[in-house]
């Protein structure tokens, strides 16, 4: 047993994982009169960070994946945690699904926020906003109406209507 323990010194280093993230892609998604920009950061240590930005440069959704453990926030549903479940389907787009926890796990959120703090590849402004969203959980339901209108402008009234449907449809 000692030899086995000697040869298995691997552990997850959040600092190394965060600093190893690099921007992998930026894509624009257009549908139903709306446009979102998707940013993806990837690490070979099985860590990914995604965030989606609307036309007014508001982050409307973000997701941190650490070895299949998911921490997510969006302007409609707020903070959620869960894990990736492989469905066994051969089609890459249908091969995985996220099983969300009944209640967000604080330890998962803590780890995601730490990862973001050590990320060097994205601007400090974006990192601060991503961390803020995980900590304060702003949603269309709990934002002050004036703040909601200032941030989202004429699209604010759509956050519970067509924009909400668009976001949910896009991220299914």
N, C-alpha and C positions, 0 to 999 in steps of 0.2 A: 504494500500500500504506500509506503514511503516513496518508492520510485515513481509511482503514478502522480503523487502530489508534487514531486520535484519537477515533473515535466508538464504540469498544467498551471503555469503562472500567469495565464492570461486573465485580464479583467478589463472592464470598460472604463476608460478614462474620458470623462466628459470634456475636459479641457482639450485633449487631443482630437476628439470627435468634432468639437466646435471649430477648432482652428483648421481642421482638414476640409471643411465644407468649401466648395467652390461653386460659382454660378454655372449651372449646366444648360439652362435654356430660358428664354423669354418668348412667350407666345401671346398673340392677340386672338381672343375668341369673340366672334360677333354672332349675335342671334337676337331675334325679336326686337330690333332697334336698340339693343344695348351692346356695349363693347367692354370687355374685361381684359386686362393684361395679367398673364400668369407668369410668375417668377419661380424658378426651381433651382435650389441649391442642393448639391449632392456630395456625399463623402463616401469613399470606398469602405468605410467602417460601418456600412449599412445604416446610414443616417441621411434623412432627407428633410428639407424645409421647403414648403410651398407657400406662396401667398398670392392673392388675387387683388388687383387694384381696379377701381372703376374709372370712368372718364374724368372725374374730379380729383383723382389721385388719392381716394380713400381706400384703405385696406378694408375689404369687405369679408374676406375669409383668409384663414391661415391654417396650416397643418404642419406639425412636426412629427416625424416618424423616426423612432429609435428602435432598431431591431424589431419592427412590426408593432411596437407600442405607439399608439396614436394620441396626440393632444391636438385639439382642434378648437377653433373659435370662428364664428361668423356672426354678422350683424343681425341675423334673424334668430338663430337658435342659441347663440352664446357659446360658452365653453363646454366642451365634451371631451371625454377620454374614452379609449377603447383599444382594441387590438385588431390586426389584420388576420383574417381567417381565410385560409386557402380553400376554395370550393372544389378544386380538382378538375375544373373545366379547362379544356385545352386552349381556348381563345384567351390571349393575354389580357384583354380588357375585361373579361368575365371571370378570370381565374382567382380573383381575390375579392373579398368583401370586408367591410369594417363592422365589427360587433361592438356597439357602444356600451359603456358601463351605465348602470342605472343612475349613478351619481358620479360626478367627476372626481377622480382620485388626485388628492393634493400632492402626493409623492410624484406622480407622473408629471403634473404641471410644474413642480419644483425642478425636476430634471430637465424639462423642455426649456424653462426659463434660463437655467444654468448653461445649457447648450448654446442658446442664443447669445448670452453674454460673452462667450468665448469665440463666437463667429467673427472672423476678421474680413470675410469676403463681401459683406453687405454694409451699407452705410449705417452709422450710429443712429441716425434718425429713424430708419426702418427698424433696426433692432429695438430701439426704445418703444416704438409703436407696437411691435409684436408682443413685447413683454408686457406693456400696459394692457393690451387686450386680454392676455391671459390673467393678469392680476385683477383688473377692474371689471371685466366682462361687460363692456357696453353693448347694449342691443337696442334695436328700434323701439322696443317696449319700455326700456328704462332710461333712455336719454331724455334730457330736458328738451321740450319741443323747439325752443329757440336754437339750441345747440344742434339738434337734428336738422333743422331747416338751414342753418348756417353751413353745416358740413355737407349736406347732400343736396341743397338747393331745391329746385322744382321736382327732383326725383324722390324727395323725402316721403311724399304722400304715397309713392309706389312701393315703399319698403314692405308694406304689408299686403300689397296687391300684386301687380304684374311683375315688378322687380323681384319680389320674394318668390314668385312662381318660377321666374327665369333662373334665379340662383339655385333653387331646389332642383329644378330640372337639369341644370348644367352639372351639378355635383352628385347626381345619383349614379 
